[in-house]
Amino acid sequence: MGHRVIQWGTGNVGFHSLHHIIRHPDLELVGVHAHSPEKIGQDAGSLCGLAPETGIVATNDIDALLTLDADVVVYTVKGETRPHEVVPELERILASGKNVVSTSMIFLIYPQHADASMREPLEKACQAGRVSLYVNGIDPGFSGDVLPLAALQLADQIDEIRVQELCDYSTYEDPEFTGVSFGFGRPADYTPPMARAGVLRAGWGGMVQLVADQLGVELDEIRESYDRRYAEAAFDTPMMHVAKGTCAAVRFVLEGMAHGRPVVVTEHVNRLRQDIAPDWPMPPDGRPGVHRCIVKGNPSVALECFVEGADGDHNTGGVQATALRVINAIQAVCDCAPGLVSTLDLPYTPSRNVVGGS
Ligand SMILES: NC(=O)c1ccc[n+]([C@@H]2O[C@H](COP(=O)([O-])OP(=O)(O)OC[C@H]3O[C@@H](n4cnc5c(N)ncnc54)[C@H](OP(=O)(O)O)[C@@H]3O)[C@@H](O)[C@H]2O)c1
């Protein structure tokens, strides 16, 4: 049976989410929330590059959206920088009896790891509405749950599990959020949000904790580090202009420590040009990016994941995959017992949308 869906947010992820929902045979779009005044009143189709023929018009009227008969909200608004607005908004949606699958609020990928001030009111709202909230994406998300959990099925005598996103972000046209939070195009004296103590742990630590819990390993701490490299000459990218001396590559690492060594590690290397910081880990030759999990053990196992959008771009593919990770989980999340759920609470959630199928 099809699910009735409200798309909440029409930015990078929301654009693709809306597109896939409208064209999905098992999903029925019943509402769209937009924030920018110029998007209000537009047909959903025109907000995602399709014909403006859905008859569903974008609104910022939350009360009206909450009265719609919908099974689920696909929530993709900018969340991490606005938790004081987003948590109460999510509480209202959940308490109204709508499940939520979200790419926003990456702190909740593994709810057990999230701060109680965020987790508890949302859990209460889930129980009030008898619904569930699932947060995921490609990274954090898929790379830190499906990849390591799959690799570990082939491994033994484990020394270290390392999850990597090694990705050229130059075509990721998100200077306001990704650009600012990573610190790209900014001088050395700018401290980006990600470099502040605890921010990486809150955002990506859930991935580390989830894998440690699956291993049955008690972590002593999760260490975080953030490093960057600067452009030796100015250059332009679709993401932004990078002036000489400003940040052109970022590397961050979270290390889940046990037995006196890092046992579960997650690492990002994001460049705005592929020749910056050649001494940092690189994607395979000829690839602009990879999500990879390496289990060092006996035997060792490595899994690599490459995504590509229909336009041939890996960043488009990554944003689509982020949306689809939660869209493909809609059925499972609607079937779950009420509460905050992680990938561990869901069955296998593949797409079943085969081209040419009914
Ligand atoms: N885990 C992963 O792999 C992954 C990957 C990518 C993104 N994400 C997460 O997904 C979320 C969306 O990312 P994105 O790249 O799509 O961001 P984005 O392009 O910046 O879009 C943000 C959305 O939030 C809305 N918005 C901004 N300010 C708002 C406000 N004050 N009130 C209400 N709505 C507001 C925007 O509405 P308008 O467009 O109407 O202005 C837009 O729809 C983020 O939380 C991000 O961290 C996760």
The ligand as an ORCA input file, in Angstrom:
! r2SCAN-3c Opt
* xyz 0 1
  N      23.990     12.539      6.680
  C      24.229     12.944      5.447
  O      24.828     12.210      4.673
  C      23.773     14.303      4.995
  C      24.162     14.761      3.721
  C      23.678     16.009      3.296
  C      22.868     16.768      4.135
  N      22.535     16.285      5.363
  C      21.672     17.077      6.245
  O      20.429     17.327      5.589
  C      19.925     18.612      5.958
  C      19.611     19.399      4.702
  O      20.813     19.632      3.980
  P      20.775     20.476      2.630
  O      22.117     20.302      2.002
  O      19.572     20.172      1.843
  O      20.656     21.950      3.193
  P      20.223     23.265      2.390
  O      20.434     23.088      0.930
  O      20.898     24.392      3.081
  O      18.652     23.337      2.632
  C      18.184     23.695      3.863
  C      16.665     23.684      3.908
  O      16.316     24.210      5.166
  C      15.363     25.244      4.961
  N      15.594     26.299      5.949
  C      16.696     27.053      6.101
  N      16.519     27.918      7.120
  C      15.280     27.686      7.615
  C      14.514     28.250      8.652
  N      15.004     29.251      9.407
  N      13.269     27.783      8.866
  C      12.781     26.768      8.108
  N      13.469     26.194      7.095
  C      14.699     26.641      6.867
  C      15.576     25.764      3.560
  O      14.352     26.270      3.098
  P      14.226     27.138      1.745
  O      14.940     26.396      0.674
  O      12.771     27.284      1.522
  O      14.911     28.437      2.076
  C      15.988     24.511      2.831
  O      14.847     23.828      2.394
  C      20.999     19.252      6.837
  O      20.598     19.167      8.177
  C      22.251     18.425      6.565
  O      23.121     18.317      7.678
  C      22.950     15.065      5.799
*
